[in-house]
Amino acid sequence: MTSKYDLAVIGTGPAGQKAAINAAKNGKRVVAIEHENYVGGVCIHTGTIPSKAFREAAMHLTGYRMRGVYGASYLVKRNISMADLIQGSAHVIRHEVDVVKAQMQRNNVHLLFGHARFLDANTIRIGSMGGVEEIQADVIVIATGTVPARPANIPFQNGRVVDSDGVLKLTKVPKSIIIVGGGVIGVEYACTMATLGVRVTLIEQRPRLLEFIDAELSEALQYLMRQMRIRLRLGEAVAEVRDEQNSVTAILQSGKEINAQTLMFSTGRGGNTLELDIESAGLTADERGRIRVDEQFRTEVPHIFAAGDVIGFPSLASTSAEQGRRATSFAFGLPVQAKPALMPYGIYTIPEISMIGKTEEELTKALVPYEVGIARYREIARGHLVGDQNGMLKLLFDPTTRKLLSVHILGEGATELVHIGQSVITFGGTIDYFIQNVFNYPTLAECYKVAALDGINRSAATGRHDAECEQSKPTRTPSPTPSTATAKKTEANEPVPVA
């Protein structure tokens, strides 16, 4: 007998969860299908949560955060093992799984576990150890996430050559590692491994890391990574990987050979659609398994939607959740607020990076005039208290109206701090908000006031300095106004980040 539903959601990661719960809260009969034996998807089990727990454990056990206060030799624990690093993530994963299950049950979402496969545009077959079941749905949301890219010419081998899912399954912390791919995942793991004292070589084909972020922050990150003794091979591509008896060798197209104990191959992820048989539903995927959707997350089949990482960039848990919610709102004609103009990005490198709004390069290309205000953590008492004197917060604003255009942060707490700027941008605020309001002392949030004052002090468009600005000038020497997106400034005696 075929069960019928108003909505079937394939996948229970952030996009699938929110899609299912949003529809269920609005009286729809919903089924969520998960191919693993647990809910949560990649986000909870192999991606976001375990990798961030791994990072936090590394920073705590090595005492990294407080070395700026107690010295470079400060250490919380010696001989850190993989067991030490991953035990914390198991607790968080259990908690997150329980939360998702409780949400599903509370909202009467029916859960099915097994491998889903389309029979036609409305019918899905779910195969599991318990047998086969068929369901039909008026609306379907595909939220199956992604899988790591595993090219046939890479000799993946547990313990030596691994993908981004396999790195957390290593039985011991390697002495050296080659990371192929300088995207978000590769850069995050490079920083974490370096914090543990692992000799890291990062290979990236592009001329700089994380090209979608502000160039000044990217250059600063590269400088700090080199300070962590990470060896960056930018503009280089891997021609061959050799898995030898006790080590791995990466042979670059330039002829260089790099040897390490372990290699992590992280050149991207593809949509997890291979086993869905989407062709039977009239759907197609691109060469990387991703599904194309319109602004309402609708596929070429009108009643089938897709959301989350399976549709591609930005592939963030936060944006995926919002996409899933909006997809079912559009599908069932539910009220949908205007799409958020801007969504924040969070990158868990060491230090963190977060941003909202356009970069200098994007504003320059769009012929949008802007001015820059910068605060550096070393100017802020809280920066010294938390041991981060390398961080920076950068505001881009309209020089005439002072309207805040974007915020770019590199440093401790960046992924939290960015939301202050997000609120001001969302409500059309100006940098005068930061100048005229009081911030707790000592906090990193003070960076907003210092950056705003810095921007006003260097802005020729104001024609004068407010009395308050004159009384509260930041102690740093203002840099000249940038004339182009690439005109980056550094403080006197500050090392220039090498691209």
C-alpha positions in Angstrom: 0.0 0.0 0.0 1.3 3.4 -1.0 1.2 6.1 1.7 0.3 9.6 0.6 1.6 12.9 1.9 1.3 16.6 1.2 5.1 16.9 1.4 8.0 14.5 1.2 11.4 15.8 2.2 14.5 13.8 1.2 17.3 14.6 3.7 17.2 15.7 7.3 20.1 18.2 7.4 19.3 21.9 8.1 17.4 22.4 4.8 15.4 19.3 5.2 14.6 19.9 8.8 13.3 23.4 8.3 11.4 22.5 5.1 9.6 19.7 6.9 8.8 21.6 10.1 7.6 24.7 8.3 5.1 22.7 6.3 4.0 20.6 9.3 3.4 23.7 11.4 1.0 24.9 8.7 -1.1 21.7 8.8 0.5 19.7 6.1 1.0 15.9 6.3 4.8 15.5 6.0 7.3 12.7 5.7 11.0 13.1 6.0 13.3 10.5 4.5 16.8 9.9 5.7 19.2 7.4 4.2 21.3 7.1 7.3 20.0 5.6 10.6 20.0 8.9 12.3 18.8 12.5 11.5 20.9 15.5 11.1 22.7 14.9 7.8 26.3 16.0 7.0 26.0 19.1 9.2 25.7 17.2 12.4 27.6 14.0 11.7 30.6 14.6 9.4 30.7 18.4 8.6 29.8 21.5 10.6 29.4 20.2 14.1 32.3 17.6 14.3 34.8 19.9 12.5 34.0 22.8 14.7 34.2 20.7 17.8 37.6 19.4 16.6 38.7 23.0 16.2 37.5 24.1 19.6 39.2 21.1 21.3 42.5 21.8 19.5 42.4 25.5 20.5 41.6 24.6 24.1 44.0 21.7 24.6 46.9 23.6 23.0 46.2 26.8 25.0 46.3 28.6 21.6 43.9 31.4 22.6 46.0 32.5 25.6 49.5 32.3 24.1 49.2 36.0 23.4 48.9 36.5 27.2 51.0 33.7 28.7 53.6 33.3 26.0 54.2 31.0 23.0 55.1 28.0 25.2 51.8 28.0 27.0 50.1 24.5 26.8 47.1 23.0 28.5 47.8 19.3 27.7 50.8 17.5 26.3 50.6 14.6 23.9 47.2 15.4 22.5 45.5 12.4 20.9 42.7 12.1 18.3 40.6 10.6 21.1 41.1 13.9 23.1 40.1 15.9 20.1 36.9 14.1 19.1 35.4 13.1 22.4 33.7 16.5 22.8 32.1 16.2 19.4 30.3 13.0 20.3 28.5 14.8 23.2 27.4 17.7 20.9 26.3 15.3 18.1 24.1 13.3 20.5 22.5 16.5 21.8 21.9 17.9 18.2 20.4 14.6 17.1 18.0 14.6 20.1 17.0 18.1 19.3 16.1 17.4 15.7 14.2 14.2 16.5 12.2 16.0 19.2 11.4 18.8 16.7 10.2 16.3 14.1 8.1 14.3 16.7 6.6 17.5 18.2 5.4 18.6 14.8 4.1 15.2 13.7 6.7 14.8 10.9 6.8 11.1 9.9 10.4 9.8 9.7 11.4 7.1 7.3 15.0 5.7 7.2 16.3 4.2 4.0 17.6 4.9 0.5 15.2 7.0 -1.5 14.8 6.6 -5.2 12.3 8.3 -7.6 9.9 6.1 -9.5 8.2 9.1 -11.1 7.7 12.7 -10.3 5.3 12.0 -7.4 6.4 8.5 -6.2 9.4 7.6 -4.1 10.6 4.2 -3.1 12.5 3.8 0.2 14.6 0.7 0.6 16.0 -0.3 4.0 16.9 -3.4 6.0 13.3 -3.7 6.9 12.1 -3.9 3.3 10.7 -1.6 0.7 8.1 1.1 1.1 6.6 3.5 -1.5 5.2 6.9 -0.8 3.5 9.6 -2.9 3.6 13.3 -2.3 2.0 16.4 -3.9 5.2 18.3 -3.2 8.8 17.1 -2.9 11.8 18.9 -1.5 15.2 17.5 -2.3 17.7 18.4 0.5 20.2 15.6 0.2 23.3 17.7 0.7 26.7 16.9 -0.7 29.5 14.3 -0.7 33.2 14.9 -1.0 34.8 14.8 -4.4 36.8 11.6 -4.9 38.5 11.6 -8.3 39.4 8.1 -9.6 43.1 9.0 -9.9 43.5 9.7 -6.2 44.4 6.6 -4.2 42.2 7.1 -1.2 43.5 5.0 1.7 42.2 5.1 5.3 44.8 6.7 7.5 47.0 8.1 4.7 44.9 9.6 1.8 41.5 10.8 3.0 38.7 13.2 2.1 37.2 15.8 4.3 34.8 13.3 5.9 37.7 10.9 6.6 40.1 13.2 8.3 38.1 13.0 11.6 38.4 9.2 11.4 42.2 9.3 11.7 43.4 7.1 14.6 46.2 9.5 15.5 47.3 13.1 14.9 49.7 13.0 12.0 53.1 14.6 12.2 52.7 16.1 8.8 49.8 16.6 6.3 49.3 17.8 2.8 45.9 19.4 2.2 44.9 19.7 -1.4 42.4 22.5 -1.9 42.3 25.9 -0.4 38.5 26.3 -0.1 36.7 26.8 3.2 37.1 23.2 4.4 40.8 22.9 3.4 41.7 26.2 5.0 39.8 25.5 8.2 41.5 22.1 8.7 44.9 23.5 7.7 44.7 26.1 10.6 43.4 23.5 13.1 46.2 21.0 12.3 48.8 23.7 12.4 47.6 24.7 15.9 48.3 21.1 17.0 51.8 21.4 15.8 51.3 19.3 12.6 53.5 20.4 9.7 51.0 21.5 7.1 51.4 22.1 3.4 48.3 23.6 1.7 48.1 23.4 -2.1 45.7 25.6 -4.0 45.4 26.2 -7.8 44.2 29.8 -7.4 46.5 32.7 -6.7 45.0 33.4 -3.2 42.9 31.7 -0.7 39.1 32.2 -0.3 38.8 34.5 -3.3 35.1 35.3 -2.5 36.1 37.2 0.7 37.6 40.7 1.0 41.1 40.6 -0.4 42.6 42.4 2.6 41.3 39.8 4.9 42.4 37.0 2.6 45.9 38.5 2.5 46.0 38.9 6.3 44.9 35.3 6.8 47.6 34.1 4.4 50.2 36.1 6.4 48.9 34.6 9.7 48.9 31.1 8.3 52.5 31.5 7.3 53.2 32.7 10.8 51.7 29.4 12.0 54.3 27.7 9.8 51.7 26.5 7.2 53.5 26.2 3.9 51.3 27.7 1.2 51.6 26.5 -2.4 49.4 28.9 -4.3 48.9 28.8 -8.0 49.9 25.1 -8.0 48.0 22.0 -9.1 48.5 18.4 -8.1 49.3 16.1 -11.1 49.6 12.8 -9.1 49.4 11.4 -5.6 51.5 8.4 -4.7 50.5 6.4 -1.6 53.8 4.8 -0.4 54.4 2.5 2.4 54.6 4.9 5.3 54.0 8.3 3.6 52.2 10.1 0.8 53.8 12.1 -2.0 52.0 14.8 -4.0 53.6 15.5 -7.3 52.7 19.0 -8.6 52.3 20.0 -12.2 55.3 22.2 -11.8 57.4 19.1 -11.0 57.7 19.7 -7.3 57.3 16.7 -5.0 55.9 17.1 -1.5 56.0 14.3 1.1 53.9 13.9 4.3 52.5 11.3 6.6 48.9 12.0 5.5 47.1 13.8 2.6 43.6 15.3 2.8 42.0 15.8 -0.6 39.5 18.6 -0.4 38.9 20.2 -3.8 35.1 20.5 -3.4 32.0 18.6 -2.9 29.3 17.4 -5.2 25.5 17.1 -4.9 24.4 13.9 -3.3 22.0 12.9 -6.1 23.7 10.0 -7.8 21.5 7.3 -6.3 18.2 9.3 -6.3 17.4 8.4 -10.0 16.2 12.0 -10.4 15.8 11.3 -14.2 12.7 9.3 -13.4 11.2 12.4 -12.0 12.1 14.5 -15.0 15.0 16.2 -13.3 18.6 16.8 -14.3 21.8 17.6 -12.4 24.9 19.4 -13.5 28.3 17.8 -13.8 28.8 18.1 -10.0 25.5 16.6 -9.1 23.9 19.9 -8.2 20.2 20.7 -9.0 19.3 24.0 -10.6 16.5 26.0 -9.0 14.8 29.4 -9.5 14.5 32.1 -6.9 11.7 30.2 -5.3 13.8 27.0 -5.1 11.6 25.3 -7.7 13.2 22.9 -10.1 12.2 22.3 -13.8 9.4 20.1 -12.4 7.0 22.6 -10.8 6.1 20.6 -7.7 9.6 19.5 -6.9 11.9 21.9 -5.0 15.5 21.7 -3.8 17.3 23.5 -1.1 20.6 23.4 0.8 24.0 22.4 -0.3 22.6 20.2 -3.1 21.9 23.5 -5.1 25.4 24.8 -4.6 26.9 28.0 -3.2 27.0 29.2 -0.5 26.6 25.8 1.1 26.3 27.0 4.7 24.1 25.4 7.3 22.6 28.8 8.2 21.6 29.6 4.6 20.5 26.1 3.9 18.0 26.2 6.8 16.5 29.4 5.5 16.3 28.0 2.0 14.4 24.9 3.2 11.9 27.0 5.1 11.3 29.3 2.1 11.0 26.5 -0.3 8.0 25.0 1.5 6.5 28.5 2.0 6.6 29.0 -1.8 5.4 25.5 -2.4 2.2 25.8 -0.3 1.5 29.5 -0.8 2.4 30.4 2.7 3.3 34.0 3.6 6.9 34.7 2.7 8.8 37.8 3.9 11.1 39.5 1.5 14.3 37.6 0.9 17.0 38.8 3.3 19.1 41.2 1.2 22.2 39.9 2.9 23.3 36.8 4.7 26.4 36.4 6.9 29.3 34.1 6.0 31.2 32.4 8.8 34.5 30.7 8.2 36.1 28.9 11.1 39.8 29.4 10.3 42.1 30.4 13.1 41.4 33.2 13.6 37.7 33.2 12.4 36.5 35.2 9.4 33.0 36.5 9.0 31.5 39.0 6.6 28.2 40.4 5.5 27.7 42.6 2.4 29.9 43.3 -0.6 33.7 43.3 -0.6 35.8 46.3 -1.7 36.4 44.5 -5.0 32.6 44.0 -5.6 31.8 47.6 -4.8 34.5 48.9 -7.0 33.3 46.8 -9.9 29.8 48.0 -9.4 31.0 51.6 -9.4 29.7 52.2 -5.8 31.6 54.9 -3.9 32.7 53.8 -0.4 34.9 54.7 2.4 36.7 52.3 4.8 37.0 52.3 8.6 39.2 49.8 10.4 39.7 48.8 14.0 42.4 46.4 15.0 42.1 44.1 18.0 45.4 45.3 19.4 43.8 48.7 19.9 41.0 47.2 22.0 41.5 46.1 25.6 39.4 43.0 25.1 41.7 41.9 22.3 44.6 41.8 24.7 42.5 40.0 27.3 41.5 37.2 24.9 45.0 37.0 23.5 44.2 38.1 20.0 46.2 41.1 18.8 46.0 40.2 15.1 42.3 40.6 14.6 40.6 43.4 12.7 37.2 44.7 11.9 36.5 46.6 8.7 33.5 48.7 7.8 32.6 49.8 4.3 30.2 52.8 4.2 28.8 55.4 1.8 31.0 58.5 2.2 28.1 60.9 1.7 25.3 59.3 3.6 27.4 57.3 6.0 25.1 54.3 5.4 26.7 51.1 6.4 27.4 48.8 3.3 29.3 45.9 4.7 31.3 44.4 7.5 34.4 42.2 7.3 36.0 40.7 10.4 39.0 38.5 11.0 39.6 37.6 14.6 38.4 35.9 17.7 34.5 35.9 17.9 34.1 37.2 14.3 31.2 34.9 13.6 29.3 36.4 16.6 30.5 40.0 16.2 29.2 40.2 12.6 25.6 40.1 13.7 25.8 43.6 15.2 26.7 45.0 11.7 24.0 42.7 10.1 21.3 44.4 12.2 22.5 47.9 11.3 22.6 47.1 7.6 19.2 45.4 7.6 17.6 48.5 9.1 19.4 50.9 6.7 21.5 52.4 9.5 24.6 54.5 9.3 27.9 54.3 11.0 26.7 57.1 13.3 24.9 54.4 15.2 28.3 53.1 16.4 29.6 56.5 17.2 26.5 57.7 19.2 25.9 54.6 21.2 27.7 53.1 24.2 29.4 49.7 24.1 30.2 47.6 27.1 33.9 47.9 28.2 35.9 45.9 27.6 34.4 44.1 24.7 35.3 43.3 21.1 32.2 45.1 20.1 34.0 48.3 20.8 35.7 47.7 17.4 32.6 49.0 15.7 33.0 52.4 17.4 36.7 52.6 16.7 36.3 51.6 13.1 33.4 54.1 12.6 35.5 56.9 14.0 38.4 55.8 11.9 36.2 55.9 8.8 34.8 59.4 9.6 38.3 60.8 10.4 39.6 59.7 7.0 36.5 60.6 5.0 36.9 63.8 2.9 33.1 63.7 2.2 32.1 64.9 5.6 33.7 68.3 5.2 34.3 68.6 9.0 34.8 66.4 12.1 32.0 66.1 14.6 33.0 67.3 18.0 32.4 63.9 19.3 34.7 62.4 16.7 37.4 65.0 17.6 37.2 64.0 21.3 37.2 60.3 20.7 39.7 59.8 17.9 41.2 56.3 17.8 44.9 56.3 18.8 45.9 54.6 15.5 47.2 56.7 12.7 44.5 56.9 10.0 45.5 55.4 6.7 45.0 57.2 3.3 41.7 56.8 1.6 41.8 53.8 -0.8 41.4 54.7 -4.4 40.9 51.1 -5.7 39.9 47.7 -4.4 43.5 46.6 -4.3 44.9 49.6 -2.5 45.4 48.0 0.8 46.9 49.8 3.8 49.1 48.6 6.7 50.1 50.3 9.9 53.6 51.7 10.4 56.0 48.9 11.3 53.4 46.3 10.6 54.5 43.3 8.6 53.0 43.4 5.1 51.0 40.2 4.4 52.5 38.3 1.5 50.1 37.3 -1.2 
